[in-house]
Amino acid sequence: MSRLTHTDSDGRARMVDVGGKETVKRVAVARGSVTMEPDTVRLIGDNLMKKGDVLTVAEIAGIGAAKKSAELIPLCHNIALDNVTVKAVTTEEGVDVEATVRCTGRTGVEMEALTAVSVALLTVYDMCKAVDKGMVIGGIELISKEKG
């Protein structure tokens, strides 16, 4: 296992200095899901939830979350993002969310993509919790990252 980059020589947490790194195009893709009752999926698909359009609100929440990652995660760099795309879709089991984040910078956008997915899923949960007490959020993972 390689040495952790977010600790100093004494083992204390620190922000990684990326000042000397080359500025390149970077892309990260993450995904996750929330499982729920079939009736809840139907209500979302028919846009009948009392709180409104679940999928669109979740997508907007995810975009906003990606832009605030550095405020939420203590050692995350504040990155100027070139683009954030969040797509929420219903499935037989619930809702799947995928986020793609792009930047031109010195550090990757994995945390931004994972944060976008996480908050989008939490938004789905919040908007549906009145009708479904058994929802489960899971499978949040980084699918890919690219640089250069």
C-alpha positions in Angstrom: 0.0 0.0 0.0 1.3 3.4 -0.9 1.8 6.2 1.7 -1.2 8.4 2.5 -0.9 11.8 0.8 -3.1 13.6 3.3 -0.8 13.2 6.3 2.4 15.0 7.2 5.6 13.3 8.5 4.1 13.2 12.0 0.9 11.5 10.8 -1.3 14.7 11.1 -3.9 15.5 8.5 -2.9 18.1 5.9 -4.1 19.4 2.6 -1.9 18.1 -0.3 0.0 20.9 -2.1 -0.9 20.6 -5.8 0.8 23.9 -6.8 3.6 22.2 -8.7 1.4 19.8 -10.6 0.6 20.4 -14.3 -2.9 21.8 -15.2 -4.7 19.2 -17.3 -8.2 18.2 -18.3 -9.7 15.8 -15.7 -12.9 13.8 -15.7 -14.5 11.6 -13.0 -17.7 9.5 -13.1 -19.5 8.2 -10.1 -22.8 6.3 -9.5 -25.1 5.1 -6.8 -28.7 4.0 -6.2 -31.5 4.1 -3.8 -33.8 1.1 -3.6 -37.5 1.5 -2.8 -40.9 0.0 -3.1 -42.4 -0.4 -6.6 -45.2 1.9 -5.8 -42.7 4.6 -4.9 -40.9 4.1 -8.2 -44.3 4.5 -10.0 -45.1 7.8 -8.1 -41.7 9.2 -9.1 -42.1 8.1 -12.8 -45.6 9.6 -12.9 -44.4 12.8 -11.2 -47.0 12.4 -8.5 -44.8 13.0 -5.4 -46.1 15.8 -3.2 -42.7 17.5 -3.0 -42.5 17.7 -6.8 -40.3 16.3 -9.7 -38.0 14.0 -7.8 -35.6 13.3 -10.6 -35.0 16.9 -11.7 -34.7 18.2 -8.1 -32.2 15.4 -7.4 -30.1 16.3 -10.5 -30.0 20.0 -9.5 -29.1 19.1 -5.9 -26.2 16.9 -7.2 -24.9 19.7 -9.4 -25.0 22.1 -6.5 -23.3 19.6 -4.2 -20.4 19.0 -6.6 -19.8 22.8 -6.6 -19.6 22.8 -2.7 -17.4 19.7 -2.2 -14.5 21.8 -0.8 -16.9 23.3 1.8 -18.1 19.8 2.9 -14.9 17.8 2.8 -12.2 19.3 4.9 -9.1 18.4 2.8 -10.7 18.7 -0.6 -9.4 21.5 -2.9 -11.6 24.2 -4.1 -11.7 23.5 -7.8 -13.1 25.5 -10.7 -15.4 23.0 -12.4 -15.8 23.1 -16.2 -19.0 21.0 -16.2 -21.1 18.8 -13.9 -23.8 16.4 -15.3 -26.0 14.5 -13.0 -28.5 12.0 -14.4 -31.2 10.3 -12.2 -33.3 7.6 -13.7 -35.9 5.2 -12.3 -35.4 1.5 -12.5 -37.5 -1.5 -11.4 -35.7 -1.4 -8.0 -35.6 2.4 -7.4 -33.5 5.3 -8.7 -30.0 5.2 -10.2 -27.8 8.3 -10.2 -24.7 8.9 -12.3 -22.6 12.1 -12.2 -19.8 13.2 -14.5 -17.6 16.1 -13.4 -15.0 17.8 -15.6 -12.3 20.4 -14.9 -9.1 21.7 -16.2 -6.9 21.7 -13.1 -4.1 20.4 -10.9 -6.1 17.8 -9.0 -8.9 15.3 -9.8 -12.6 15.7 -9.4 -13.4 12.3 -7.9 -14.7 13.8 -4.7 -17.0 16.2 -6.6 -18.5 13.3 -8.6 -19.0 11.2 -5.4 -20.5 14.2 -3.6 -22.9 14.9 -6.5 -24.2 11.3 -6.4 -24.5 11.2 -2.6 -26.5 14.4 -2.4 -28.7 13.5 -5.3 -29.5 10.2 -3.7 -30.2 11.9 -0.3 -32.5 14.3 -2.2 -34.5 11.4 -3.6 -34.7 9.9 -0.1 -35.9 13.2 1.4 -38.5 13.7 -1.3 -39.9 10.1 -1.0 -39.5 9.4 2.8 -43.1 10.2 3.5 -44.4 7.4 1.4 -41.6 4.8 1.7 -39.9 4.1 5.1 -37.8 1.2 3.7 -35.6 3.0 1.2 -31.9 2.1 1.2 -29.1 4.2 -0.4 -26.1 2.2 -1.6 -23.6 1.3 -4.2 -22.0 4.7 -4.3 -18.7 4.3 -6.2 -16.3 5.9 -8.5 -16.6 4.3 -11.9 -13.8 6.1 -13.7 -11.3 8.9 -13.7 -9.2 10.3 -16.4 -6.5 13.0 -16.7 -4.7 14.5 -19.6 
